[in-house]
Amino acid sequence: MAASALHQVAVAGATGRMGHMLIEAIRASDDCQLAGALDVPSSPAIGNDAAAFLGIASGVPVVSDIRQGLAKAKVLIDFTRPEGTMAHLAVCRELGVNAVVGTTGLSGEQKAKIAEYAQDVAIMLAPNMSVGVNVTLKLLEMAAKALSTGYDIEIIEAHHRHKVDAPSGTALKMGEVIAAALGRDLDHCAVYAREGVTGERDPSTIGFSAIRGGDIVGDHTVLFAGTGERIEITHKSASRATYAQGSLRAVRFLAGQRRGLFDMFDVLGLR
């Protein structure tokens, strides 16, 4: 494929674990090219080649200046922190760069701001880019509608010891999908902690449990507990590679969009 036809991709958080996985996936793809690499000013990798960890030269330095990092890009992939993501998206809007955002822990106000930015550029926002996770979300939507009465719903997630937010963005998305299928508002029916004498379980609630330990990439189970039976729908990630591949599918999807806010259901045709 000619260089001009390649998807020109910048990566935020380029020296982190997810950043490395994304850069490796971009380098291995036939239709994407690394066009920029961003990291925080304090990163010791600033000024180094973004693909140095692979033992090769990409010709793309790691920079902290957002405009410099986005100058040659058509789309940014961002799996950083909410504050960094919002700063990146403000410049994306200014430069006309589309964005694939997998950042979790975004506030309602920040999500509203992203929707505002999406009036001018195309943004794909999803807490989990895994194709399997998003198919799981579709299954949960179907299950919730069929098991709408007589079943208590609990969401259990497990991640590595370094994860800083809980519940995970994926667990919250699962809760949102289930609540919407049941005609409920997750803000009003979610239960995030239980301790002491809690009383009987309110059947209208959706419970969350978070486990942190070791190097668990990401496990999610939704339990539908009824009388005489339990249904469990589980997804387990063994590698972040699935997030990277899903991100590249989102990059390809956004190439045909000028503006708008999308999610992985749009990318995968699951609407």
N, C-alpha and C positions, 0 to 999 in steps of 0.2 A: 504494500500500500504506500502511495506517495506520502512524503512527510506532510504536505499541505492538507492531506485528507485525514491525518491522525487526530485523535482527540487530544488536545493539549491540556494536560492536567497538572494542577498544583496540589501539594499535600501540606496540610497544616499539622503541627506536631510531628515533624518529619523524622525526628531522632528517637521517638518513643517506640514502644513495641508495635502498636498499630501502625504508626507511620512507616516503620521498616517493612511491615507486611504489605502495606499499600504500594510502596516504592518497588518492592520485589515483584508484585503482581503486575504493576504497570510496565516494568521492564520486560516481563515475560509475555505480555499481550501483543497481539498482532496489530491492534488498531488504536493503542494509546501511547502517548509519549509524555515523559516527565518534563514539565515546563517550569516548575517552581517548587521551592521547598522552604517552609516557614517553621521557625521555632522561637522560643522566648529569648530575649537578649542575653539572659544568663547562661544559656546553653553553651557548653564548651565546644560544640560542633559548629558554631557560627563561623562561616567562611570556608568550612570544609566541603568537599564534594558530597552531595546527598546520598550517593550510592557507594560511598567508601566502605561501608560495613559489608558490602558484597564483594569487596576486593576489585571493583571496577570503577571507571570514571564515567559519569553521566554528563559532565559539563555543566551541571546545575548545582550552584552553591547553596548551602543552607543560610538563610538570611532572616533577620528579625523585622526588617522593614516590610510592612504588608504590601504597599504599592509595588515595591521592587519584586517581591515574591509572586505577585499576580500579573506583572506586566505582560508576560507572554502566554498567559493561561486563558483558556476558554471556560474552564470549570475548576472549582476548588473542592477537594474532599477534606472534610473537617471532623475529626473525632477528638477534639480537645476538651477544654472546660468552658462552661457557659460564658464567662466574661470574655475569654479569648475568641470564642465563636462569634459573639455579637460584634466585637471589633472587626473581625474578618469580614462579616457579612455587610457591615456598613460600607466597607471599601469595595466589596464585590458589587454592591448596588451602584456605587459611584462609577466603577469601571465597566459595568455591563458584563460581569463574570457570573455565570451560573454556579450553583453550589449544591453539593451532596453533603448533608449534615447528619452525623451519627452521634453527636454529643448528647449526653443524658444529664439530668438534673436541671433542665431549663425551667424557669418559673413561668407562670401564666402570663406575666407581663412580657417576658422575653419571647415567648411563643407568639404573642400578639404583635410584637415588633417584627418578628420574622415574617409573619403574614403580610405586614405592611411592606417590607422589602420585596416580597414576592409579587407585588403589583408592578415591579419594574424589571425583575430578573426571575429566572426559573430556579426554584429551590426544591430539592427532594429532602424531606425531613423524616427520619425514622430512627427510633431508638435501637433498632437491630436490623442490619442489612442482610442477614443470613436468609437465603431463599427458603431453607427449611423452617426457620422460625416464622416467616411470614405465611407459609402454607399452614403451619400450626395455628396461627392466629385465625385463619379462615375456618379451620376445623373447630376451634373454640367457639366461634360465632355460631356455627351450625349446632354444636353440642348444647350451648346455652339456651338456644331457642327450643330445642327438643326436651331439655331437662329443666324447664323454667320453674317447675313447682316440685316440692318434695326432695330437693337436693341442696345440701349445703356446699358452698364453693370456697375452696381454699387454694391460694397460690403460694407455692414454695420455691424459692430460688437460692442458688448457691454460686458464689464467686470467689475468686482469689483474695488473698489477704490485703492486697494493695488497693482494692476498689474503695472509692471514697464516698459513694452515695448508696443509699438503701431506702426502699426496695430498688432493685435495678430498673432502668428505663424499660427494659423488655417486660418485666413483671407488671409494671404499671400499665404498659400498653395492653397486655393481656387483660388486665382488670377493666380498662376502658372499653375494649372490644366486647367483653362479656356483659358489662353493665349496659352498654348501648343496645345489645341484642335483647336484654331483659327490660329495656325501657327505664333504666335507673340512671342516676347520676353518681359516678364513682366518688366524687367529693363528699357525698352524703352517706354512702353505704360502705366505704372502705374501713377496715379495722386493721391498724398497723402494729398494735402491741397488746399483749394480754399478760396480766400479772395479778396475783392475789385472787380475791373472790370476785369473779367477773360476772357471776350470774349465768343463766342459760344463754345459749347462743341465739342471737336474733337471726331468724332464717332469711331475712332480707339483706344481710351483710355479705361482703366479700372479704375474706381474711387474707393477710399477707404474712409470710415468714421469710426472714433473710438469714442465710448462713454465710459466713466468711471464713476462709481458711485455705492454706496451701496455695497451689497454683491452678485451682479450678477455673477453667476458661469461662464456663457459663452453663449451668443446668437449671431448667425450669420445668416444674410440674404443676398442672392444675388438677385438683381433686374435686370431683363431683361426688359427694357422699350422700347416698340415699338410704332408705330402709332395706336392708338385705343385700345391698350391692354398692360397689364403689367403681367409678370410672376414672381412670387417670390418663391424662394426655401429657406426654413428656417430650421435651427436646433437650438434647445434650450436645454441647459443642466441645470438640476435642482440639480444635485449632482455630485461630483467628483468620485463617486463610479463607474460610467461608464468608466472613464479613468483607474481606477485600474483594472477592469475586462478585458479591452482591453489589458492592460499591461501584464496580466497573460496569455492571449492568445498568445501574442508575445513571452513570455518566453517559452511556450510549442513549438511554431514554431521553435525557435532558437535551441532547444534541438537536432534537426535533422540537424543542420548546423555547419560546422567547420569554415567557413570564408565567407565573402561577406557582402555587404551593401544592406539592405532590407528596405521596408516600409510596412505600414499596408495593402496596396493592395496585397502584397505578402502573408501576414499573413491570410487575409480573402479570398484569391483566386479570387480577383477582376481584375486581369490582363486581 
